[in-house]
Amino acid sequence: MFRSKGNTTEFPPPSRLILGESNGHFIEPSKQNHKSKNEFLQQKPTESGNVNPSKKLKKKPLKKYKGCTSTESETIANDIKTAKKWLKNAIKKLEKYDGKKPTIVFDALEAHFGGSTSWLTGKIIKHKLKTLLGTHKVAGYQCLKKTNKACKKGDPAMAYWCIPFTDIRLCPSFFTSRYDNLRPKILIHEWSHKYHCTGDVAYRDKNGDKYRKLNLLQQLLNADSYAQFVKDVQ
């Protein structure tokens, strides 16, 4: 409260008291209902336009697995974890690569990147894999039906080449036992399409002769080369 002495008005010490709403009174800090900045911003306005401290805004979860069953969603999530683990392991080994050792890296570079086993090639591949490790987190997935035209070609998965805000599409065959040990590699392949802007120059398993004849530049532009390399260095 204000106290007057003669022609002067005494105010309470500002260090101990804070101004209340707008009635000219002072309130002890311990009695004030403090809110952090983030808590305040999350509060939902009432009908009168004031913030209601008892209600907070709820964030809607992103639909990462569109059209997928709970079992399919769980499978995708587990395969993403495995693919991420493979990428980290491959990057770790590439960081130790000196142009000759580790031998497993030398052999994989020779097999999947046009026979180029140089230290520089190793650095380029490491940088590419680090890009996938960082960008794959924003990928969305869509489970297609068996009757979908895209699935009739026999491919288990597909991704639009270098087009953002599009989902990686998964066919029913992706979830069959045939691909139990290959699903992480397939995801890396599709991530490369989406975030490296790589194409399908050749597949090792489908057209091995053509794949082996690719030069370094062709392999650097080929999604399957990265996926096969990562799998082979595990």
N, C-alpha and C positions, 0 to 999 in steps of 0.2 A: 504494500500500500504506500501511497505518497504521504509524507508528513511535512506540514508547513511550519516554519519558524519565522514569524514576522513576514518579511518580503521574499524570503528564500524558501525553496522547496527541496526537501531531502529525498534522494532516491536510494534504494537499496544497492549494496555493492554489486556491480555487474558480474563479478567473478563467481558469486554465489547464486544469483537468480537469473532466470531467463524470461523473456516476454511470452505471455500466454497467447490466446487466439487473437482477440482484438478488443478486449474489454477494459484495457488499461490496468489490469492487475498483473502481478508477477507470480510465477509458479516455481516451486522448488524443482530443480533438475531431476531429482529422484522420482517425482510424481509425473514427469512428462513421459508420454508413450513414444519412445524413440524407435525409428525404423532406419535400417541401412538404405543406401541409395538403390541397390538392386531390389530389396524388398518393396520399397515404395513404388518403383517402376512396374512391378509385377501386380500391384493391387488393381482390382477391377472397380471402375467407377460405379456409383449407385445411380438410381434413376434421377436423382437431383443433380448429378454431375460431380459429386464429391467422391473421394476415394474411400472405399469400404475396406478397412484394415483386416476384416475377418475373411475376405475372399481374395484369392490370388488367381492370376491367369494361368490356365493349363496349356502346356505346349502339346500340340498334336504330333504323334510320332510319324516319321517319314515312312512311306510305304516302299520298303527296299525290295521286298519279294512279292511282286504283283502276280496274282493268279496262282500262287504256289500253296500247296497244302502245308500243314505244320511239319509233317515229316520231310517234305522237300525243302522247306525253309531251313530246317535243322541241318540237313545234308549240305546245303550250300554254305551255311555258316561254318561248318566243320572243315569243308574243303577250302574255304577262304583262309582259315587259320593255318592249314597245312601249306597252302601255296605261299602264304606270307613267311612261314618258317623256312621253306625252300629258298625263297628269295634272299632272306637274311643270311642263310648259310652260304649261298653262292657268292654274295657280296663279300662276306668274310674271307672266303678262299681267294677271291680275286684281289683283295687288298694285300694278300701275301704273295701274289704271283710276281715273279721276277723275270719272266720270259721263258723259264724252263720248269720251275717247280712252283706249286705242287703239281705233280705229274697228272693228276686227275683233271686239272684245269687245262694243262697243255693239250691233253688228248681230246678234251671236249671242244676247245677252240679249233683244233685241227679238223675235227669231224663236222662242226656246225658253222664255221665262219671262213669258208673258202681256203682252208689250210693255213690261214694266218695265225701264227702263235706268238706274235710279238708282244712285248710289254705294253705297247701303245694300244693294240687291239684289246688287250685285257682291260685297260683303263676305260676305253670306250664302252665296252660291254658293262662294266661295273656302273658307269654313269647311267646307262640305259635302265639297268635293273633297279637302281636307286629311284629313278623316276617312277617306275611301276609301283614300287613299295610305298611311295608317297601318294600317288594319284588313285590307286585302286580303291581307296576308302570311300570315294564318292560315287562308285559304280552302283547302279541299280540293276535288278534282275527280274526277268519276266518268264514265267513258266508257260510254255505253249502246249496246246492240245495235240494229240497224235494226228488229228485230221488237218492241222495247219499245213498250208502249202509248203512253208519253209522246212518243215520237218520230214516231208516226204522224200527229200534228197538223201536222207540218211545221216546228215551231220548232227552230232549231239548238241552243238551250241553254235551261236553266230553273234557277231557284233557289227554294227555299222562302222565303216572305216572312217575314223577320225571325225566323227560327228558327236558333239557334246550333247548332254541332256537326253541321251537315248539309252535304253536298257540293253543289257546283254541278254539275249533270248536263249532259253534252254528248252530243248525238246525232251519228251519222256525218256528217250534212250539214254540221255545223260545220267539218269538215276538208276540205270540197270547195273547188274553185277559186272557186266562186261567192262565198265569204266571205273570200277571201284578204286583201282590204283592209279588211274589216269586223270581223274577229275581235277586235281590241283594243276596238272600240266595244261589241261584244256582251258582252265580259267586264266592262266598266265598267257596262253596263246591269244585269248580274246581280249585281255587287258592290253596286250601289245597292239592289236588292231585299233583299239579305242584310243590309247594314249600315246603310242609311238607312231601312229598312222602307217603301220606296216600292212602289207598285202599278203596274199597267198601265192607267192612265186612258185613254191613247191612244198610238198609234204614228204617228210622222210619215210613215213609208213606207207604212203599211197604211191608215190613215184620216186623211189629211192635213187634210181640212176640219175634222174634229172637233178635231184637234191644234191647229190655228191658233186655234180659238175658246176654248181653255182660258185661264182667268184665272191670275194669279200663284200663288195658293194651290194650284190644281189642278196646275200645272206643278211646283211644289215637291214635290208628292206623287207625281210621275210619273217612273219610272225612265228612260224614253227621253229625257226632257228633258235630264238630266245627260249622258247618253252622246252625244247629238247636239250639245250645246253644246261638250263637250270636243273632239269631232272637228272641228267647224267653226272653232275658234280656232287650229288647228294651222297 
